């Protein structure tokens, strides 16, 4: 049974697929009313395992399972930060932890969690089964055929390095800036703006993400911290090469110079330099795009599913 928040895309898709779904409003990490509802769902479903997939689910599941020692709790951690409240939230009540990358696992170990309690299962994506028809951003925006499209995908937050784009753009030489355009997928759809002298189109949330990403030439991903980077994987899967800081799990996804380009974390000058090279060198983009598509095959959702099932079986045997 999937327990999620009402009217979320995940709940709606799962329900449409005929899966068992329970929708529960969850207002905060320690929402007692939500925990009581989850507890009732777990009992009614006679669950063998409860799997919490994010920080809020982690806290609520612990509340819901108070006194129910016979139901093991598995927690997935997705962020490469040292956990807070390690004694409270990461104690023996958790049967196993799943880290989505080695970088996340290392941060957990640094926070005092026994490495023997952690399994690394890389996040996976649904790989395209055929050629994805690219969205024609140039035609939509009236941009010329020689325009090079730089894409930014995901949450438009400081953690994702969005605030660095202005300084990066200012460091790109005028000849490269003149042919570059930035398409931002995610956040609000506020339309045209500019960053560092480069015209930007804020497209906002896009339902059909694969064609939207396939219409880009390069994914720029200046994230300061990344558990793994599924937005990067989505781009790689459709042959769009990524440029990113070598932080967190991104070093496990991108092979520098083969399936994308990594630069030292926080080095905006290096980021701008490599971005310039990608803008001006079509053959480099094509070569890295081919490598990216090949590399993405290693992160198939089916492999992730096998990894999670292996953790379930280990817990049930234990």
N, C-alpha and C positions, 0 to 999 in steps of 0.2 A: 504494500500500500504506500502510495506517495502522499505525504502530508506537506502541503504548501499553502501559500497565501492566496486568498480568493482573487480570481480574475488575473492571475499571473500567466504569462505565456506558457510556462512549464506546466502548470495545472491544466490549462485549457488544452494543450496539445496531448497531454497524457489522458485526459478524459475522452478526447476525440478518438484516441487510439484504443479505447476500451479497457484501459488499465484501472485498477482500483485507486480511487483518489479521495482524499479528505481535505477540504479547504478550511483553514483556520487562521484567523487574524492573529498576527504576532507583532505586538507593538514595541517590544523591547527584549533584551537578552534574558531578563529575569521576570518575564510576564507570567505571573502565577496563574491567571485565568487561562492563558494559552497552554501552559504546561498541564493544567488539569484536563483540558480537552485532548491534548496529545496522549496523556495517560489513558484516557478512556478509549481512544482509538487503538492504542497498542494492546490494551486488554481485550477489546472486542475482536481484534484481528488475530489474537493469540500469537503475537510476533515471536519469532525465534531470535531475531536480531533487530536492534535499532541502529540505523546508520545516520549520523548527523553530518551534513555536507557543508556547513559553514558555521561561523562563530555563533550566530544567534541560535541556530538549530542545536549547537553543542550545549549551550547553557540551558535552553528549554528542555532538551532531552534529559539532562542530568536532573532537573527538577521533576520531570515527569516520571522518572524511574526511581525516585527516592523510595527505598524499602523494597523494591523489586529486584533483588539481587540475582534472580535466575535469568534475567534478560540481559545479555551482553550488549554493551554500547561500543560502536565503532565510530571514530571521529576522523574526518578528512580535514587536513589543514592545507591551505592554499597560499599562504603569504610567507615570504622569507624573512620574517621578523622574529626576534626572540619572544616567546610567549609570555604574557603577563599572567599573574595569578596562577603560576604553575602548580602550586600545591593544591589549590582549590579545583581548578578545571582540568588538570592533567594528572590527577592521582590514579590510584589503583582501580577506581570505578570504571575506567576506560579499558576495555578488553584489548583493543589494538588501535593504533593510529595509522592512517594512510597519509603520506606526504606526496604531493603531486610532482616533486622533483627532489633531487639530492640536495639542492640548495635549501629547500624548505626543511628537509630532514636535518641538515647541519645546524640550522638556526634553532630547531627544537632541541637538539642535543646540547647546543650552547646554553639553552635555558634550563638544563638540568634533567631533561627527559631521557630515560634509558633508551639507547639506540636499539636495543633488542626488542623494544615494544613498537617499533616503527617499521612499516613496509613502504617502500617507494613504488608508487604506481603512477606513471606519467599520464597526465590528462590526454585524452584522445579527441579527435574530431571526426565527423562524418565526411569521409573523403568523397569527392565528386566521382560519379560513376561514368561520366563522359565529359565531353567538352562543354565548359560553362560559357554561354554566350555573354560577352562582356557588355556592361552598360556603357553607352556612348556618352560619357560626360562632356566631351568636346562639342558634340552636336547640341546637347541640352543647354550648355552654357554659352555657345557661340564662340568657343575657343578655336584657334587655328590648328591645322593638322600637325604642325611641328611642336605643339605644346607638350611638355613632359609633366605628367600628373603624379604628384606626391600625395600619398594618402595617409591620413591619421585615423585610426580605428580604435574605438573603445570609450571608456569614461574620460571626460575632459577635465581631469583633476590635476593638481600640482604633483601628486605622486607619479602620475603618468608623464610628467615632464612637459605638459602643455605650456607652462610658463617659460620654458626654455626656447620655444620656437621663434620668438621674436629676436632673441640674440643670435640664434643660429642663422636665421634668415639674413640678418644684417651682415654676417660674416661671409655669405655666399657672394662671389663676384657678380657684377652687373650683367655680364653676358649670359650667365647661367640663370640669374633671377628673371631675366626678361622672357625666357621661354618656359619657366616653371609656374605651375599652379598647384594649390593645395586643396584637396577635398577632405573635409572632416566628416566622418561617419560615426555618429553617436552624439550624445548631449542634445542641445537645443538646435532647432532648424532656423537659425536667425538670418540665413542668407549670406550675402556677400560682405566681406571684410578684408583685412590684409594683415599679414604678419611679416615683419622684417622686410617690407617692400615687396612681398610676394602676394598676389591676389589669392584670396581664400573663399571657398564656397562651403558654408556650414550646412550640410545636408540633413543633419540630425539623425534620429533613429530610422533605420532602414529595415523593412521586413525581410526583403530578399537580399541577404547580405552577400552571397557568393557572386552574382553578376556585378554588384556594386564594387566589390573588391577587385574582381577580374578586370574591370575597366581602368584600373590604375596601372602606372608604370613602376612605381616604387612604393613600398610601405616604409614610412619613417616612424620610428618608435623610440622616442627619447625618454622612456620610462626610467625613473630613478631606482625602482625596485620591482621585481617581477617574480612571482612564484614559478611560472613556466612561460606563459604567453600564448594563449589560444588565439588571440587576434593575429599574432604573427603566424601561427600555424595555418589559420584560415587563408591568409594571403599566400603563403608558400604553396598550399595545396592547389591553387589556381595559377601557379607560375609567376607570382609577383615577388621579386626579391626584397627582403627586409634590410633596413639599416637601423641598428640599435646599439645602445650602450651594452657592454658586456657585463651585465649584472644579473644576479639571481639565476633562475632557471633558463634564461635566454642563452647562456653558454652551453646548455645541454641540447638546445633546439637548433641553433644556427651554427653551421660550420663556417668559420670566418674565411672568406675568399672562395668558398665553394657553393654554399647555398644562401649566402647573404654576406653582410659586412658587420663586424663588431668593432666598436671603438671603446677606449677606456671610459669607465663610468664618470659622467659629469664633465667630460672634456668636450665642450661645445665647439672649440676650434677644430678638433679632429672630426667631429660630427659634420660640421659645415664643409670641411675639405672633402670628405668622402661623399657627401650629398652632391657637391659640385661635380665630382667625378662621375657619379651615376647619372646626373642630369645631362652631361655632355657626351657620354659614351654609351650609345645604344647597344653596341655589341657586348659591353660589360653587363648591361641590364639583361640582355637575352641569355647570356651564359649563366649568370647567377640565377635567373628565373628557372632555367632548366634544372639546375642543381637543387633549387628550393622545392620544386615539385617532387623530385626524387626523394629528398630528405623527408618531406611530409608523410611519405608512405610509412615511415617508422612510427607514426603517431596516430594510427588508425584507432577509432573508437572501439572496434572489436577487440583489439589487444588490451585496451584499458579495461573493458568488461571482464576479460579473462583474469586480469590481475586482481580486480576487486572480488571476483568469485573465489579466487584462491585464498584471499584473506578471510572471506566468509567461512569457507570450509575449514580453514585452520582454527578459527574461533569456535566453530561448532564441535570440532574434534576435541578441542582443549577443555 
